[in-house]
Amino acid sequence: MTGMEPWAISAVSGVAAIFFQIGNQVLAVLGKTLDEKTNQLIFDASNQYQKNYEERHGILKVLGMSEPVKLESLYTAVQFLDDDAIRNLESIENLENRYRQAHSRRFQFQNDKKQKAIEVANNKQYLMVLGGPGTGKSTFLRKMGLEALKSKKEGFEHDCIPVFIELKSFASNNIDIENFIAEEFDICGFPSPDKFADQALKEGKLLILLDGFDEVPTKNLTEAIRKIQNFVDKYDKNRFIASCRTAAYRGGFRRFSDVSMADFDDTQIKPFIYNWFNCEADEQAKTGDKCWQLLQKSENKGTKELTHTPLLLAFLCLVYDRSQSFPDNRSVLYCKALRILLEEWASEKRILREEIYQGLHTELEEILLSEIAHTGFESDRLFFSQRDIVGQIKTFLASNLNAPQHLDGETVLNAIAIQQGILVERAEDVFSFSHLTLQEYLTAQYIDDHRQVEKLVTEHLTDERWKEVFLLVAGLMRGGADDLLLLMEKEAQKYINTPKLQALLNSAEQVTAGSPGDFKPVGKRAVAIANAIAIANAIANAYDIAIANANAISNVYDIANAIANAIVITNAIALAIAYANANAYDYATTNRYANAYDYANDCAYTYTRHLEELKIFNNVNFIELIKQLKALKAQDADNQPPRKVHLAFVKHLQQALLNAFNLTLEMIDLSQEEIKALENYLYANYFIIQCKQAAVRVSPQTWEAIEARMLLVPGD
């Protein structure tokens, strides 16, 4: 043997060195020497072992992907939660308070301490990884095996031969891990594989990856735990990483440290998306960038919430890959995500469903979950006691003639939590839905199924918490969302209930009706209302009206402006109004800057020019208005007292604009109650537009009629 043989070169580094070390020891026991032929045999077998591992466990193909991808090309570093976050004994009230104070749609809180998973795996000889379905437990175990096979130790630091064992393969009581490991070596052609496996175990040279304790059939679970615990005790020099769904874990592994998979955050979601779209064509088209930016939009906050689970993030990447967008009708998207958790993921992993599901089929279970979701959402609860859920399940089963009557509520709850993870135990005997998005979708499904659309509109139209539910209901109404939109219109009109508010809407119609601008009438009215509100906001600032009132006026302006943009009024108008009325008047009504008045006048001048070009208003003498603005700028105010300058300039500028747009101070001098009513009215109208866009079907005649009446005094 020379120093140049390939097996000798390989033996000096990486896992191949362990194969040769164990091979030497086995041959010594058999009274044989390591000749060149045997060296080559071990070298070939070790290469085959690595190849087999990479081909079996180093690729991913999930959710109908057309082609498999290498795990390492997609893998994103995961994190574990600290022990304190796992053993949570908080009350429902504390969890509700923590959720609301976090101002987030996530059930894992930002201040929960996290650890880098690879560091934990390096530090712990015995590790139990817990998490819900699709959170990346199996992927993490597979990745640790790939890291162990690398010659350069940049991740997993220990020299071990990885053995990946899917525990679902132990479908009977005949659990023989030693034999399983020996067969893995035999397949690759190792000499004396039984003795090779035995020696490797005794020397502690294996990284044994036990995947899916929850996937062991229930009837075999107790025996499986006993045999695995005995195996760990017998071969305690080796390293072990096991995985189990949190809801199924009952402890019993004395040596193991329990950790829980942390939800993905933005530092993981973004790299995952970029890794997914990493082919040359996607990099040139910046597909990853576009997908990530789309998820940041406020209208996609429900969709973004799903990305905290790797399985559903992969699903969303597949959706985006097919259409380069996410569907406007999000109910279709969430329905598919729910079905993935209900049945597809278990089917892909070839997990046998519990006998309970022979009677409780998917459609029936979905109806049950929608009742639980709606009951909680209606009472403003996101967390439920186990007793309450079990009670609801019992009531549901007893009241449904076609539901299986032999099932008990606790068994059903455990099956849903363990096999699907749609309901998650957040603290001892305290559950929530895995994602707020799914609770909202199921709530919407309940409302549509039980024809409660009118109740939804009359009780929750302007409640921000119900916004996503409205949009999902619109998407679920396959017969058409006309009734929903008409009910929303009727409810919105109730807010225009004072003479001043009616006068404001009438004025907006009068100053825009018949104008030559190529925009829809409702869009013109929206700009006119935004303009009037902007002037009201300026007056509030100029005359030191209570800041809360000014802020309320500003909110109304923002919504009116949003309606204008939604009706395909160009963004140029939005910018013009914003600059002229938000910024310019603020400068005009303060005395901090020497050029405040010039700046305010210039902005008002620019704004007026924009409106003249767009031809939204009729009977507005823009030539005269521009002339007045120029005259204001030319006035010499250097020698007047600052306060006098301040009031005179504000008065002249505002009066010029009021006169030009046929407004009076009395018309826009609204009480706090009127401002709130106007805000609700405009919010509701903007919301009608959003629900129309989210709907799967709307009659053109219905929408044309609603749009024609929008922002008009009811009955006119």
C-alpha atoms as one frame of an Amber mdcrd trajectory, in Angstrom:
protein
   0.000   0.000   0.000   1.312   3.441  -0.920   0.278   6.846   0.455  -1.480
   7.671  -2.809  -4.355   5.172  -2.877  -7.723   6.959  -2.929  -8.933   5.123
   0.170  -5.859   6.293   2.110  -6.379   9.918   1.074 -10.028   9.744   2.077
  -9.199   8.110   5.396  -7.336  11.132   6.737 -10.429  13.312   6.924 -14.135
  13.212   7.408 -16.444  10.339   8.157 -14.372   7.962   5.992 -11.781   7.890
   8.761 -14.403   6.424  11.097 -15.325   3.748   8.559 -11.697   2.663   8.316
 -11.218   2.783  12.079 -14.263   0.568  12.673 -13.253  -1.719   9.787  -9.811
  -2.245  11.344 -11.357  -3.093  14.705 -13.823  -5.563  13.182 -11.097  -7.339
  11.219  -8.919  -7.541  14.317 -11.760  -9.262  16.175 -12.056 -11.709  13.276
  -8.287 -12.291  13.249  -7.815 -10.714   9.829  -5.590  -7.924   8.541  -6.571
  -4.834   6.513  -5.156  -5.709   3.079  -5.430  -3.583  -0.036  -8.517  -5.431
  -1.292 -10.344  -4.878   1.980  -9.226  -1.260   2.052 -10.770  -0.706  -1.357
 -13.916  -2.524  -0.253 -14.359  -0.251   2.777 -13.526   2.801   0.685 -16.191
   1.913  -1.908 -18.730   1.035   0.801 -18.178   4.320   2.642 -18.673   6.272
  -0.585 -21.827   4.275  -1.293 -23.109   4.958   2.235 -22.683   8.700   1.758
 -24.307   8.535  -1.681 -27.254   6.537  -0.317 -27.807   9.012   2.517 -27.744
  12.003   0.183 -30.130  10.358  -2.295 -32.581   9.181   0.377 -32.475  12.000
   2.864 -30.752  14.887   1.083 -33.552  15.822  -1.299 -36.991  17.382  -0.857
 -40.122  16.895  -2.927 -43.266  18.093  -1.191 -46.792  19.252  -2.025 -46.742
  18.148  -5.631 -43.404  19.693  -6.629 -42.668  18.651 -10.211 -38.976  18.044
  -9.510 -37.061  17.247  -6.319 -34.573  19.781  -4.981 -31.470  19.296  -2.898
 -32.209  19.872   0.767 -29.059  21.930   1.231 -29.998  24.299  -1.598 -33.217
  25.179   0.217 -32.339  24.663   3.861 -32.617  27.673   6.150 -31.021  27.619
   9.586 -33.630  26.969  12.267 -33.903  28.028  15.885 -35.119  26.374  19.060
 -37.150  27.874  21.873 -35.750  27.760  25.394 -37.149  25.295  27.917 -39.196
  28.041  29.596 -41.169  28.587  26.400 -42.013  24.862  26.212 -43.196  24.377
  29.784 -45.730  27.159  29.667 -48.195  27.250  32.554 -49.775  30.609  31.718
 -53.496  31.239  32.091 -55.799  32.013  29.181 -56.112  35.612  30.378 -52.329
  36.139  30.431 -51.940  34.626  26.974 -54.712  36.845  25.587 -53.071  39.927
  27.143 -49.615  39.009  25.869 -50.954  38.483  22.364 -52.696  41.856  22.244
 -49.738  43.711  23.727 -47.426  42.178  21.099 -49.420  43.835  18.263 -48.601
  40.890  16.048 -50.517  38.080  14.350 -48.043  35.511  15.667 -48.739  33.223
  18.608 -45.052  32.791  19.394 -43.988  35.988  21.080 -40.993  38.038  19.959
 -39.431  38.059  23.436 -39.382  34.263  23.679 -35.708  33.372  23.944 -34.286
  31.432  21.009 -31.136  29.413  20.405 -29.408  28.461  17.165 -30.379  24.863
  16.507 -26.939  23.788  15.274 -25.327  25.051  18.481 -27.776  23.095  20.608
 -27.156  19.951  18.548 -23.410  20.356  19.094 -23.810  20.820  22.843 -26.398
  18.139  23.605 -25.617  14.444  23.237 -29.279  13.504  23.579 -31.771  15.870
  21.947 -35.558  15.661  21.517 -36.870  18.123  18.908 -40.549  19.012  19.335
 -42.842  20.950  17.023 -46.085  20.956  15.073 -46.690  19.391  11.651 -44.625
  20.985   8.898 -42.367  22.989  11.227 -39.170  21.420   9.869 -38.321  18.734
  12.447 -37.549  15.988   9.937 -35.682  18.403   7.689 -33.481  19.449  10.608
 -32.626  15.813  11.424 -31.789  15.087   7.783 -29.625  18.206   7.622 -27.663
  17.132  10.722 -26.903  13.876   8.972 -25.614  15.710   5.913 -23.464  17.924
   8.140 -21.970  14.873   9.870 -20.919  13.433   6.500 -18.905  16.523   5.565
 -15.134  16.407   5.852 -14.899  20.077   6.866 -16.707  20.581  10.165 -18.306
  23.995   9.828 -21.705  23.056  11.239 -22.011  19.787  13.147 -18.721  19.444
  15.011 -18.665  15.746  15.935 -17.162  12.905  13.876 -20.093  10.501  13.575
 -21.678   8.241  11.006 -25.313   9.370  10.622 -28.092   6.769  10.635 -31.545
   8.119   9.787 -34.427   5.983  11.085 -38.057   6.729  10.247 -39.898   5.339
  13.247 -43.128   4.904  11.291 -41.379   1.939   9.636 -41.774   0.049  12.916
 -45.363  -0.909  12.202 -45.221  -3.946  14.484 -43.786  -4.744  17.878 -40.699
  -6.177  16.204 -38.495  -3.127  16.849 -34.861  -4.078  16.252 -32.717  -0.960
  15.797 -29.420  -2.911  15.800 -30.649  -4.998  12.869 -31.852  -1.872  11.031
 -28.394  -0.269  11.322 -26.663  -3.472  10.213 -28.898  -3.609   7.127 -27.926
  -0.030   6.242 -24.242  -1.063   6.239 -24.985  -4.331   4.414 -26.732  -2.495
   1.562 -23.548  -0.503   0.950 -21.286  -3.569   0.870 -19.411  -3.292   4.176
 -17.631  -6.497   5.167 -19.298  -8.254   8.138 -22.052  -5.592   8.455 -23.486
  -7.062  11.705 -20.146  -6.826  13.472 -19.438  -3.459  11.827 -22.700  -2.052
  13.244 -22.068  -3.594  16.652 -18.537  -2.171  16.853 -19.661   1.304  15.721
 -22.358   1.312  18.396 -20.003   0.175  21.124 -17.410   2.803  20.167 -20.030
   5.569  20.124 -19.329   6.495  16.500 -22.921   6.920  15.322 -25.277   9.877
  15.125 -28.648   8.148  15.399 -31.520  10.227  14.031 -34.889   8.928  15.264
 -37.548  10.710  13.225 -41.223  10.867  14.140 -42.136   9.313  17.481 -45.659
  10.565  16.796 -45.751   8.455  13.618 -45.408   5.158  15.476 -48.844   3.452
  15.448 -50.558   4.055  18.798 -50.859   0.346  19.582 -47.056  -0.021  19.299
 -46.044   3.239  20.965 -45.512   2.030  24.535 -43.388  -0.890  23.403 -41.469
   1.333  20.965 -40.605   3.819  23.710 -39.436   1.033  26.013 -37.203  -0.589
  23.409 -35.731   2.704  22.203 -35.035   3.811  25.772 -33.245   0.497  26.424
 -31.294   0.928  23.191 -30.180   4.438  24.201 -29.119   3.198  27.642 -27.164
   0.308  26.148 -25.311   2.421  23.570 -25.005   5.638  25.513 -21.701   6.717
  23.932 -23.437   7.612  20.672 -25.214  10.848  19.874 -28.990  10.890  19.446
 -31.398  13.416  17.915 -35.083  12.466  17.948 -38.206  14.287  16.772 -41.833
  14.239  17.830 -44.901  16.388  17.397 -45.399  18.430  20.529 -48.992  17.311
  21.120 -47.984  13.637  21.003 -44.991  13.892  23.322 -45.446  12.388  26.769
 -41.839  12.402  27.954 -40.273   9.148  29.090 -36.777   9.792  27.744 -34.705
  10.544  30.825 -31.452  11.435  29.096 -32.923  13.717  26.432 -33.050  17.512
  26.509 -36.358  18.778  25.085 -36.333  21.709  22.664 -39.091  23.138  20.497
 -38.916  24.404  16.922 -39.301  28.181  16.805 -41.530  29.703  14.144 -39.727
  31.137  11.153 -39.166  34.887  11.362 -38.158  37.321   8.626 -34.477  36.402
   8.967 -35.421  32.872   7.867 -38.414  33.503   5.604 -36.503  35.782   3.245
 -33.505  33.423   2.703 -35.916  30.504   2.212 -37.723  32.399  -0.570 -34.440
  33.421  -2.202 -33.170  29.833  -1.984 -36.391  28.581  -3.558 -36.099  30.948
  -6.514 -32.384  30.461  -7.136 -32.249  29.234 -10.726 -30.660  31.495 -13.315
 -33.985  32.564 -14.834 -35.411  33.470 -11.404 -32.290  35.388 -10.437 -32.435
  37.416 -13.656 -36.142  38.121 -13.170 -35.587  38.844  -9.441 -38.441  36.453
  -8.631 -37.346  36.071  -5.019 -37.299  39.852  -4.553 -40.772  40.209  -6.045
 -42.255  37.411  -3.948 -40.740  38.827  -0.748 -41.927  42.373  -1.499 -45.441
  41.164  -2.253 -45.620  39.484   1.142 -44.740  42.784   2.842 -47.899  44.498
   1.584 -50.548  45.136   4.225 -53.228  43.298   2.247 -51.116  40.134   2.454
 -50.611  40.129   6.231 -52.765  37.001   6.592 -50.807  35.239   3.872 -47.513
  36.371   5.438 -48.573  34.771   8.721 -48.612  31.333   7.075 -44.941  31.717
   6.162 -43.908  31.206   9.789 -44.429  27.466   9.168 -41.888  26.040   6.656
 -44.414  23.635   5.103 -46.890  26.423   4.333 -44.063  28.719   3.224 -43.112
  26.069   0.665 -46.767  25.926  -0.401 -46.852  29.700  -0.916 -43.639  29.570
  -2.956 -45.254  26.948  -5.193 -48.339  29.168  -5.601 -46.216  32.202  -6.464
 -44.033  30.172  -8.841 -47.081  29.154 -10.876 -48.668  32.590 -11.264 -46.024
  35.115 -10.116 -48.600  36.449  -7.679 -50.950  35.474  -4.869 -54.673  35.227
  -5.651 -56.908  38.192  -4.792 -59.410  35.675  -3.491 -57.452  34.630  -0.416
 -60.153  32.191   0.689 -58.999  29.848  -2.091 -55.429  30.092  -0.797 -56.362
  29.479   2.840 -58.699  26.622   1.943 -55.797  24.855   0.245 -53.496  25.543
   3.222 -56.112  24.076   5.562 -56.467  20.955   3.423 -52.701  20.485   3.451
 -52.814  20.296   7.251 -56.038  18.280   7.366 -55.037  15.485   5.025 -52.362
  16.057   2.370 -49.301  16.268   4.620 -50.152  13.015   6.412 -50.772  11.399
   3.022 -47.427  12.577   1.613 -45.572  11.280   4.662 -47.511   7.997   4.420
 -48.723   8.322   8.001 -51.582   6.000   8.875 -54.541   8.036  10.053 -56.014
   7.038  13.400 -59.188   4.953  13.413 -61.054   8.023  14.644 -60.975   9.437
  11.114 -62.887   6.495   9.682 -66.023   8.191  10.964 -64.944  11.826  11.174
 -64.166  12.585   7.537 -62.456  15.779   6.372 -65.617  17.723   5.465 -67.240
  16.947   8.816 -64.081  17.878  10.689 -63.910  21.169   8.801 -67.466  22.013
   9.901 -66.544  21.175  13.505 -63.438  23.379  13.370 -65.435  26.241  11.865
 -67.828  26.134  14.832 -64.928  26.238  17.311 -63.294  29.090  15.367 -66.471
  31.190  15.127 -67.424  30.733  18.775 -64.002  31.991  19.847 -63.799  34.828
  17.342 -67.309  36.069  18.119 -66.416  36.320  21.806 -63.015  37.891  21.000
 -61.073  34.859  22.237 -58.042  33.343  20.543 -57.191  30.889  23.344 -59.537
  28.186  24.610 -59.541  25.833  27.561 -59.407  22.131  26.811 -62.679  21.692
  28.693 -64.475  24.219  26.467 -63.238  22.635  23.231 -64.078  19.120  24.383
 -67.541  20.361  25.332 -68.036  21.877  21.883 -66.930  18.667  20.200 -69.361
  16.609  22.278 -72.215  18.991  21.445 -71.334  18.901  17.762 -71.236  15.108
  17.613 -74.485  14.744  19.566 -76.366  17.264  17.422 -75.328  15.816  14.067
 -77.148  12.697  12.961 -74.404  11.832  10.452 -71.527  12.297  12.901 -69.980
   9.224  14.564 -71.591   8.861  17.996 -69.024   6.472  19.467 -66.262   9.107
  19.634 -65.512  11.137  22.747 -64.495  14.794  22.631 -61.072  14.385  24.185
 -60.045  11.695  21.702 -61.064  13.900  18.786 -59.176  16.918  20.194 -56.015
  14.861  20.736 -56.158  13.477  17.196 -56.567  16.955  15.682 -53.720  18.346
  17.785 -51.334  15.445  17.181 -51.955  14.474  13.567 -52.773  17.829  12.015
 -51.615  20.536  14.400 -54.518  22.831  13.487 -55.270  23.201  17.187 -52.099
  23.731  19.241 -51.629  23.449  22.992 -49.997  26.797  23.899 -49.936  26.165
  27.646 -51.144  23.379  29.892 -54.744  22.619  28.807 -54.889  25.881  26.784
 -55.291  25.684  23.006 -55.403  28.042  20.034 -55.487  27.626  16.282 -52.046
  27.169  14.756 -52.499  30.387  12.754 -54.881  33.290  13.280 -55.368  33.207
   9.502 -56.913  29.736   9.733 -59.253  30.799  12.556 -60.380  33.771  10.458
 -60.918  31.562   7.414 -62.918  28.988   9.383 -64.956  31.780  11.000 -65.791
  33.115   7.542 -66.718  29.613   6.442 -69.113  29.301   9.388 -70.766  32.651
   8.547 -71.253  31.651   4.913 -72.501  28.164   5.808 -75.012  29.522   8.353
 -76.127  32.536   6.253 -75.077  35.053   8.882 -73.829  37.723   6.455 -76.403
  40.318   7.542 -75.473  39.822  11.209 -71.801  40.182  10.282 -72.407  43.506
   8.521 -74.688  45.109  11.101 -72.458  44.185  14.046 -68.908  44.368  12.705
 -68.690  46.551   9.580 -66.166  49.055  10.975 -64.464  46.715  13.450 -60.872
  46.317  12.226 -60.591  42.910  13.921 -63.221  41.498  11.545 -61.748  42.958
   8.365 -60.058  39.759   7.188 -63.227  37.761   7.921 -65.267  40.090   5.660
 -62.784  39.681   2.814 -62.813  35.900   3.198 -66.613  35.758   3.303 -66.662
  37.704   0.023 -64.330  35.109  -1.481 -66.400  32.180  -0.196 -69.747  33.371
  -1.631 -69.609  31.328  -4.810 -73.123  32.384  -5.783 -71.950  35.991  -5.785
 -71.108  38.603  -3.159 -73.844  41.039  -4.291 -75.881  40.674  -1.097 -72.828
  41.319   1.061 -71.911  44.497  -0.843 -75.486  45.823  -0.803 -75.782  45.201
   2.940 -72.471  46.992   3.505 -73.692  49.943   1.424 -76.941  50.141   3.399
 -75.101  50.042   6.732 -72.535  52.643   5.599 -75.236  55.139   4.672 -76.420
  55.251   8.292 -73.308  57.260   9.220 -74.348  60.268   7.074 -76.831  61.406
   9.693 -76.249  65.143  10.235 -76.927  68.194   8.024 -73.205  69.099   7.934
 -72.154  65.668   6.686 -74.905  65.681   4.089 -73.863  69.196   3.002 -70.251
  68.036   2.640 -71.251  65.156   0.357 -73.586  67.400  -1.635 -70.809  69.937
  -2.075 -68.434  67.228  -3.363 -71.024  66.221  -5.935 -71.803  69.812  -6.964
 -68.194  70.876  -7.537 -67.324  67.760  -9.579 -70.484  66.753 -11.478 -70.035
  67.093 -15.213 -66.364  68.102 -15.005 -64.363  67.120 -18.106 -61.744  65.005
 -16.295 -61.619  61.412 -17.550 -62.361  59.786 -14.189 -65.351  58.052 -12.663
 -67.732  60.368 -10.764 -67.142  58.577  -7.451 -63.393  59.096  -7.833 -63.938
  62.809  -8.402 -66.178  63.017  -5.341 -63.507  61.266  -3.276 -60.902  63.846
  -4.307 -63.305  66.688  -3.472 -63.952  65.231   0.001 -60.225  64.690   0.558
 -59.615  68.282  -0.461 -62.244  69.619   1.953 -60.919  67.472   4.790 -57.352
  68.610   4.097 -58.429  72.227   4.436 -60.276  71.335   7.660 -57.077  69.728
   8.917 -55.142  72.890   8.141 -57.661  74.984  10.056 -57.416  72.637  13.031
 -53.653  73.141  13.080 -53.759  76.855  12.384 -56.096  77.734  15.199 -54.689
  75.274  17.738 -57.720  73.008  17.804 -57.234  69.954  20.045 -54.645  67.656
  18.508 -56.893  64.587  18.909 -59.427  66.319  16.682 -56.742  67.162  14.126
 -55.552  63.552  14.083 -59.101  62.335  13.549 -59.508  64.703  10.611 -56.218
  63.403   9.215 -57.518  59.797   9.384 -60.623  60.791   7.437 -58.446  62.454
   4.818 -56.323  59.322   4.423 -59.362  57.124   3.801 -60.898  59.561   1.321
 -57.597  59.647  -0.503 -57.479  55.826  -0.513 -60.924  55.707  -2.117 -59.745
  58.127  -4.802 -56.795  55.891  -5.608 -58.933  52.731  -5.525 -61.195  54.210
  -8.182 -58.198  54.576 -10.472 -57.450  58.215  -9.745 -53.748  58.657 -10.354
 -51.255  58.737  -7.508 -50.264  62.206  -8.674 -53.445  63.529  -7.090 -52.744
  61.767  -3.837 -49.279  63.252  -3.701 -50.479  66.703  -4.677 -53.157  66.784
  -2.015 -50.827  65.379   0.594 -48.088  67.919  -0.074 -50.366  70.892  -0.409
 -52.530  70.208   2.597 -50.580  68.071   5.031 -47.120  69.549   4.597 -47.762
  73.048   3.298 -50.352  73.989   5.868 -48.245  72.562   8.659 -45.415  74.853
   7.575 -47.800  77.746   7.174 -49.238  77.357  10.672 -45.898  77.323  12.446
 -43.362  80.132  12.770 -40.210  78.017  13.028 -38.881  78.552   9.507 -38.019
  81.781   7.757 -39.317  80.445   4.436 -42.406  78.682   5.833 -44.851  80.947
   4.040 -43.042  80.774   0.723 -42.920  77.001   0.992 -46.611  76.726   1.890
 -47.587  79.016  -0.939 -45.418  77.147  -3.433 -46.997  73.815  -2.416 -50.514
  75.225  -2.658 -49.613  76.662  -6.069 -48.273  73.278  -7.264 -51.341  71.525
  -5.903 -53.670  73.937  -7.699 -51.808  73.408 -10.967 -52.287  69.632 -10.607
 -56.009  69.983 -10.073 -56.327  72.327 -13.032 -54.594  69.800 -15.300 -56.717
  66.869 -14.116 -60.005  68.745 -14.621 -61.805  67.137 -11.684 -63.622  70.272
 -10.474 -66.169  72.333 -12.369 -66.851  76.038 -11.915 -63.521  76.560 -10.151
 -61.705  79.613 -11.457 -58.178  78.242 -11.256 -56.784  81.279 -13.065 -58.132
  83.561 -10.334 -56.987  81.198  -7.570 -53.453  81.040  -8.967 -53.472  84.829
  -9.282 -54.422  85.155  -5.594 -51.675  82.754  -4.547 -49.101  84.746  -6.488
 -50.350  87.929  -4.859 -50.004  86.363  -1.401 -46.428  85.436  -2.143 -45.645
  88.957  -3.271 -46.839  90.535  -0.034 -44.033  92.050   2.054 -44.438  90.879
   5.639 -40.943  91.567   6.934 -41.866  94.400   9.271 -45.020  92.892  10.824
 -45.078  91.131  14.220 -44.687  87.309  13.841 -48.100  86.416  15.266 -49.820
  88.911  13.068 -47.942  87.603  10.048 -48.892  84.096  11.007 -52.632  84.745
  11.317 -52.871  86.992   8.287 -51.118  84.570   5.988 -53.133  81.590   7.193
 -56.388  83.464   6.854 -55.674  84.702   3.335 -54.418  81.318   2.086 -57.316
  79.357   3.523 -59.963  81.845   2.423 -58.634  81.732  -1.124 -58.965  77.942
  -1.180 -62.382  77.902   0.550 -63.808  80.367  -1.942 -62.346  78.553  -4.913
 -63.845  75.173  -3.951 -67.243  76.472  -2.850 -66.639  75.620   0.817 -67.407
  77.470   4.033 -65.816  77.250   7.446 -69.168  76.162   8.889 -69.430  73.282
   6.440 -66.102  71.765   7.451 -66.253  72.683  11.139 -67.238  69.184  12.268
 -67.707  67.947  15.796 -65.696  64.979  17.036 -68.795  62.786  16.640 -69.247
  63.946  13.053 -65.583  63.380  12.258 -65.846  59.835  13.611 -69.049  59.213
  11.649 -67.396  60.478   8.460 -64.361  58.306   9.124 -66.597  55.233   9.541
 -68.549  56.149   6.415 -65.470  56.507   4.253 -63.883  53.395   5.777 -67.013
  51.378   4.976 -67.077  52.608   1.377 -63.417  51.831   0.876 -64.059  48.438
   2.452 -66.862  47.793  -0.046 -64.328  48.283  -2.834 -61.892  45.876  -1.166
 -64.563  43.211  -0.669 -65.593  43.556  -4.294 -61.983  42.916  -5.317 -61.756
  39.889  -2.990 -65.019  38.337  -4.211 -65.062  35.389  -6.573 -68.173  36.707
  -8.301 -70.051  40.045  -8.444 -72.810  41.053 -10.859 -71.677  43.949 -13.112
 -75.107  45.566 -12.776 -74.974  45.435  -8.974 -71.510  46.949  -8.861 -72.310
  49.718 -11.333 -75.305  50.725  -9.196 -73.299  50.682  -5.952 -70.467  52.679
  -7.502 -72.898  55.256  -8.910 -74.421  55.806  -5.440 -71.134  55.826  -3.558
 -70.301  59.068  -1.667 -73.728  60.541  -2.391 -76.295  61.509   0.239 -78.652
  58.518   0.656 -81.852  59.044  -1.325 -80.491  61.785  -3.567
